[in-house]
Amino acid sequence: KRARPAGLDALVTTLDLASLGGVICCMAVAPDGTRVVCTKSAIFAIAKAGRQTLIAGHRTKTGFADGQDSEARFNCPNGITVDGDGNLLVSDTYNHALRKVT
């Protein structure tokens, strides 16, 4: 679909992301419509129905560590995209690293 500029007929809605705990740093949308949201220390998936799931990282602990799920640590991811295979590529700003979440 083609993006269109906001106009008089545009509808703006707000996702309730307060429960994620932290500032929202970036967001991407997966091909299936799932929204992927980064906070200062974690990455969450938000399904179309609104269910929020922690994918990687920790709700409050920053750092640098590879690992499964909540064992991984991020420090201010500030860019995210979904590749053709469904992997997440994350720009982990303060760790000066490009991270891959599979």
Backbone as JSON Lines, residues from 0, in Angstrom:
{"i":0,"aa":"K","n":[0.83,-1.18,0.0],"ca":[0.0,0.0,0.0],"c":[0.88,1.25,0.0]}
{"i":1,"aa":"R","n":[0.36,2.3,-0.54],"ca":[1.1,3.54,-0.63],"c":[0.8,4.43,0.58]}
{"i":2,"aa":"A","n":[1.83,4.97,1.17],"ca":[1.63,5.91,2.28],"c":[1.09,7.21,1.72]}
{"i":3,"aa":"R","n":[0.24,7.85,2.48],"ca":[-0.31,9.13,2.04],"c":[-0.05,10.18,3.11]}
{"i":4,"aa":"P","n":[0.1,11.43,2.71],"ca":[0.3,12.47,3.7],"c":[-0.95,12.65,4.55]}
{"i":5,"aa":"A","n":[-0.75,13.04,5.8],"ca":[-1.88,13.28,6.69],"c":[-2.71,14.43,6.13]}
{"i":6,"aa":"G","n":[-3.99,14.27,6.18],"ca":[-4.9,15.31,5.69],"c":[-6.1,15.37,6.6]}
{"i":7,"aa":"L","n":[-7.12,16.02,6.14],"ca":[-8.32,16.19,6.94],"c":[-9.01,14.87,7.24]}
{"i":8,"aa":"D","n":[-8.81,13.87,6.4],"ca":[-9.46,12.6,6.62],"c":[-8.57,11.59,7.35]}
{"i":9,"aa":"A","n":[-7.41,12.01,7.84],"ca":[-6.5,11.11,8.54],"c":[-7.0,10.85,9.96]}
{"i":10,"aa":"L","n":[-6.85,9.62,10.41],"ca":[-7.23,9.23,11.76],"c":[-5.95,8.9,12.52]}
{"i":11,"aa":"V","n":[-5.72,9.56,13.62],"ca":[-4.54,9.3,14.45],"c":[-5.02,8.57,15.7]}
{"i":12,"aa":"T","n":[-4.37,7.44,16.0],"ca":[-4.68,6.7,17.22],"c":[-3.38,6.5,18.0]}
{"i":13,"aa":"T","n":[-3.51,6.18,19.26],"ca":[-2.35,6.02,20.13],"c":[-2.32,4.6,20.67]}
{"i":14,"aa":"L","n":[-1.17,3.96,20.53],"ca":[-0.98,2.65,21.13],"c":[-0.71,2.85,22.61]}
{"i":15,"aa":"D","n":[-1.32,2.06,23.45],"ca":[-1.09,2.15,24.89],"c":[0.15,1.32,25.22]}
{"i":16,"aa":"L","n":[1.29,1.99,25.31],"ca":[2.55,1.29,25.53],"c":[3.14,1.57,26.91]}
{"i":17,"aa":"A","n":[2.37,2.22,27.77],"ca":[2.89,2.56,29.1],"c":[3.33,1.33,29.87]}
{"i":18,"aa":"S","n":[2.67,0.21,29.66],"ca":[3.0,-1.0,30.4],"c":[4.36,-1.59,30.01]}
{"i":19,"aa":"L","n":[4.94,-1.12,28.91],"ca":[6.25,-1.62,28.51],"c":[7.34,-1.11,29.44]}
{"i":20,"aa":"G","n":[7.07,-0.04,30.14],"ca":[8.02,0.48,31.12],"c":[9.23,1.11,30.47]}
{"i":21,"aa":"G","n":[9.12,2.33,30.09],"ca":[10.26,3.02,29.51],"c":[9.88,3.81,28.29]}
{"i":22,"aa":"V","n":[10.84,4.56,27.83],"ca":[10.65,5.4,26.65],"c":[10.7,4.53,25.4]}
{"i":23,"aa":"I","n":[9.8,4.77,24.48],"ca":[9.81,4.05,23.22],"c":[10.87,4.7,22.33]}
{"i":24,"aa":"C","n":[11.85,3.91,21.91],"ca":[12.96,4.43,21.12],"c":[12.75,4.24,19.62]}
{"i":25,"aa":"C","n":[12.1,3.16,19.21],"ca":[11.88,2.91,17.79],"c":[10.82,1.84,17.62]}
{"i":26,"aa":"M","n":[10.32,1.75,16.38],"ca":[9.29,0.77,16.09],"c":[9.4,0.32,14.64]}
{"i":27,"aa":"A","n":[9.06,-0.94,14.39],"ca":[8.97,-1.48,13.03],"c":[7.71,-2.33,12.96]}
{"i":28,"aa":"V","n":[7.26,-2.59,11.74],"ca":[6.1,-3.44,11.55],"c":[6.51,-4.65,10.72]}
{"i":29,"aa":"A","n":[6.26,-5.83,11.26],"ca":[6.58,-7.08,10.56],"c":[5.54,-7.32,9.45]}
{"i":30,"aa":"P","n":[5.89,-8.16,8.47],"ca":[4.95,-8.43,7.37],"c":[3.56,-8.92,7.82]}
{"i":31,"aa":"D","n":[3.49,-9.6,8.97],"ca":[2.19,-10.09,9.46],"c":[1.41,-9.04,10.23]}
{"i":32,"aa":"G","n":[1.96,-7.83,10.34],"ca":[1.28,-6.74,11.04],"c":[1.69,-6.58,12.49]}
{"i":33,"aa":"T","n":[2.5,-7.48,13.0],"ca":[3.0,-7.35,14.37],"c":[3.89,-6.12,14.47]}
{"i":34,"aa":"R","n":[3.67,-5.31,15.48],"ca":[4.54,-4.15,15.72],"c":[5.65,-4.57,16.65]}
{"i":35,"aa":"V","n":[6.86,-4.2,16.31],"ca":[8.03,-4.5,17.12],"c":[8.53,-3.18,17.69]}
{"i":36,"aa":"V","n":[8.59,-3.09,19.01],"ca":[8.89,-1.83,19.69],"c":[10.12,-1.99,20.57]}
{"i":37,"aa":"C","n":[11.02,-1.01,20.5],"ca":[12.21,-1.0,21.36],"c":[12.04,0.05,22.45]}
{"i":38,"aa":"T","n":[12.38,-0.35,23.67],"ca":[12.53,0.61,24.76],"c":[14.03,0.75,25.0]}
{"i":39,"aa":"K","n":[14.42,1.41,26.06],"ca":[15.84,1.62,26.35],"c":[16.6,0.31,26.54]}
{"i":40,"aa":"S","n":[15.9,-0.73,26.98],"ca":[16.61,-1.96,27.32],"c":[15.97,-3.25,26.81]}
{"i":41,"aa":"A","n":[14.88,-3.15,26.04],"ca":[14.19,-4.37,25.64],"c":[13.49,-4.19,24.29]}
{"i":42,"aa":"I","n":[13.12,-5.34,23.72],"ca":[12.38,-5.36,22.46],"c":[11.1,-6.16,22.7]}
{"i":43,"aa":"F","n":[9.98,-5.58,22.31],"ca":[8.67,-6.2,22.51],"c":[7.97,-6.4,21.18]}
{"i":44,"aa":"A","n":[7.14,-7.43,21.1],"ca":[6.24,-7.63,19.97],"c":[4.84,-7.26,20.45]}
{"i":45,"aa":"I","n":[4.11,-6.56,19.62],"ca":[2.73,-6.21,19.95],"c":[1.86,-6.73,18.81]}
{"i":46,"aa":"A","n":[1.07,-7.74,19.1],"ca":[0.2,-8.36,18.1],"c":[-0.93,-7.4,17.72]}
{"i":47,"aa":"K","n":[-1.56,-7.68,16.59],"ca":[-2.68,-6.84,16.14],"c":[-3.75,-6.72,17.21]}
{"i":48,"aa":"A","n":[-3.97,-7.77,17.97],"ca":[-4.98,-7.77,19.02],"c":[-4.53,-6.98,20.26]}
{"i":49,"aa":"G","n":[-3.25,-6.56,20.29],"ca":[-2.75,-5.75,21.4],"c":[-1.91,-6.49,22.43]}
{"i":50,"aa":"R","n":[-1.8,-7.81,22.33],"ca":[-0.99,-8.55,23.3],"c":[0.48,-8.19,23.17]}
{"i":51,"aa":"Q","n":[1.12,-7.87,24.29],"ca":[2.52,-7.46,24.32],"c":[3.37,-8.61,24.84]}
{"i":52,"aa":"T","n":[4.46,-8.92,24.11],"ca":[5.35,-10.01,24.49],"c":[6.78,-9.52,24.45]}
{"i":53,"aa":"L","n":[7.53,-9.78,25.51],"ca":[8.96,-9.47,25.54],"c":[9.68,-10.44,24.61]}
{"i":54,"aa":"I","n":[10.39,-9.9,23.63],"ca":[11.15,-10.74,22.7],"c":[12.57,-10.93,23.2]}
{"i":55,"aa":"A","n":[13.21,-9.84,23.58],"ca":[14.62,-9.9,24.0],"c":[14.93,-8.73,24.9]}
{"i":56,"aa":"G","n":[15.9,-8.92,25.77],"ca":[16.3,-7.86,26.69],"c":[15.57,-7.96,28.01]}
{"i":57,"aa":"H","n":[15.7,-6.9,28.79],"ca":[15.11,-6.84,30.13],"c":[14.35,-5.54,30.25]}
{"i":58,"aa":"R","n":[13.26,-5.54,30.97],"ca":[12.44,-4.33,31.09],"c":[13.2,-3.14,31.67]}
{"i":59,"aa":"T","n":[14.16,-3.37,32.56],"ca":[14.84,-2.26,33.22],"c":[16.37,-2.3,33.16]}
{"i":60,"aa":"K","n":[16.97,-3.45,32.91],"ca":[18.42,-3.57,32.95],"c":[19.04,-3.38,31.57]}
{"i":61,"aa":"T","n":[19.9,-2.36,31.43],"ca":[20.63,-2.15,30.19],"c":[21.97,-2.87,30.28]}
{"i":62,"aa":"G","n":[22.68,-2.91,29.16],"ca":[23.99,-3.54,29.13],"c":[24.27,-4.1,27.77]}
{"i":63,"aa":"F","n":[25.27,-4.96,27.69],"ca":[25.6,-5.63,26.44],"c":[25.82,-7.1,26.72]}
{"i":64,"aa":"A","n":[24.92,-7.92,26.2],"ca":[25.07,-9.37,26.34],"c":[24.22,-10.05,25.28]}
{"i":65,"aa":"D","n":[24.81,-11.03,24.61],"ca":[24.04,-11.9,23.73],"c":[23.42,-12.96,24.63]}
{"i":66,"aa":"G","n":[22.32,-13.53,24.19],"ca":[21.7,-14.59,24.97],"c":[20.26,-14.79,24.58]}
{"i":67,"aa":"Q","n":[19.64,-15.79,25.18],"ca":[18.25,-16.12,24.92],"c":[17.33,-15.13,25.64]}
{"i":68,"aa":"D","n":[16.33,-14.67,24.96],"ca":[15.22,-13.91,25.55],"c":[15.7,-12.83,26.52]}
{"i":69,"aa":"S","n":[15.32,-12.95,27.79],"ca":[15.63,-11.91,28.77],"c":[17.07,-11.93,29.26]}
{"i":70,"aa":"E","n":[17.88,-12.89,28.78],"ca":[19.31,-12.89,29.12],"c":[20.08,-11.86,28.29]}
{"i":71,"aa":"A","n":[19.54,-11.52,27.12],"ca":[20.2,-10.53,26.26],"c":[20.08,-9.14,26.91]}
{"i":72,"aa":"R","n":[21.03,-8.28,26.62],"ca":[21.01,-6.91,27.13],"c":[21.25,-5.94,25.98]}
{"i":73,"aa":"F","n":[20.52,-4.84,26.0],"ca":[20.64,-3.76,25.04],"c":[20.85,-2.47,25.8]}
{"i":74,"aa":"N","n":[21.42,-1.49,25.11],"ca":[21.59,-0.18,25.72],"c":[21.16,0.88,24.71]}
{"i":75,"aa":"C","n":[19.9,1.2,24.76],"ca":[19.27,2.21,23.92],"c":[19.24,1.86,22.44]}
{"i":76,"aa":"P","n":[18.54,0.76,22.1],"ca":[18.37,0.48,20.68],"c":[17.59,1.61,20.03]}
{"i":77,"aa":"N","n":[18.1,2.12,18.94],"ca":[17.51,3.33,18.35],"c":[17.11,3.15,16.9]}
{"i":78,"aa":"G","n":[17.1,1.92,16.43],"ca":[16.66,1.63,15.08],"c":[16.41,0.15,14.96]}
{"i":79,"aa":"I","n":[15.34,-0.21,14.25],"ca":[15.01,-1.63,14.11],"c":[14.33,-1.84,12.77]}
{"i":80,"aa":"T","n":[14.6,-2.99,12.17],"ca":[13.93,-3.38,10.93],"c":[13.76,-4.89,10.93]}
{"i":81,"aa":"V","n":[12.87,-5.36,10.09],"ca":[12.63,-6.78,9.94],"c":[13.16,-7.18,8.57]}
{"i":82,"aa":"D","n":[14.06,-8.19,8.52],"ca":[14.59,-8.61,7.22],"c":[13.64,-9.59,6.54]}
{"i":83,"aa":"G","n":[13.98,-10.03,5.35],"ca":[13.12,-10.9,4.57],"c":[12.86,-12.26,5.18]}
{"i":84,"aa":"D","n":[13.7,-12.67,6.13],"ca":[13.53,-13.95,6.79],"c":[12.8,-13.83,8.13]}
{"i":85,"aa":"G","n":[12.4,-12.6,8.49],"ca":[11.7,-12.38,9.75],"c":[12.59,-12.11,10.93]}
{"i":86,"aa":"N","n":[13.91,-12.0,10.7],"ca":[14.84,-11.65,11.78],"c":[14.75,-10.15,12.05]}
{"i":87,"aa":"L","n":[15.06,-9.76,13.26],"ca":[15.12,-8.34,13.6],"c":[16.57,-7.89,13.55]}
{"i":88,"aa":"L","n":[16.82,-6.76,12.93],"ca":[18.13,-6.13,12.93],"c":[18.0,-4.87,13.76]}
{"i":89,"aa":"V","n":[18.82,-4.78,14.81],"ca":[18.67,-3.72,15.8],"c":[19.95,-2.9,15.88]}
{"i":90,"aa":"S","n":[19.82,-1.6,15.79],"ca":[20.94,-0.7,16.01],"c":[20.99,-0.41,17.51]}
{"i":91,"aa":"D","n":[21.96,-1.0,18.19],"ca":[22.09,-0.87,19.65],"c":[23.04,0.3,19.92]}
{"i":92,"aa":"T","n":[22.48,1.47,20.05],"ca":[23.2,2.73,19.99],"c":[24.39,2.84,20.95]}
{"i":93,"aa":"Y","n":[24.15,2.75,22.24],"ca":[25.24,2.99,23.19],"c":[26.22,1.83,23.29]}
{"i":94,"aa":"N","n":[25.86,0.69,22.71],"ca":[26.82,-0.41,22.6],"c":[27.59,-0.38,21.29]}
{"i":95,"aa":"H","n":[27.23,0.58,20.43],"ca":[27.91,0.73,19.14],"c":[27.91,-0.59,18.38]}
{"i":96,"aa":"A","n":[26.73,-1.22,18.31],"ca":[26.64,-2.55,17.71],"c":[25.36,-2.7,16.89]}
{"i":97,"aa":"L","n":[25.47,-3.51,15.85],"ca":[24.31,-3.93,15.08],"c":[24.01,-5.35,15.55]}
{"i":98,"aa":"R","n":[22.8,-5.56,16.06],"ca":[22.44,-6.83,16.67],"c":[21.4,-7.53,15.8]}
{"i":99,"aa":"K","n":[21.43,-8.85,15.79],"ca":[20.45,-9.66,15.05],"c":[19.69,-10.51,16.06]}
{"i":100,"aa":"V","n":[18.37,-10.41,16.0],"ca":[17.5,-11.19,16.87],"c":[16.78,-12.2,15.98]}
{"i":101,"aa":"T","n":[17.0,-13.5,16.25],"ca":[16.41,-14.54,15.39],"c":[15.32,-15.3,16.13]}
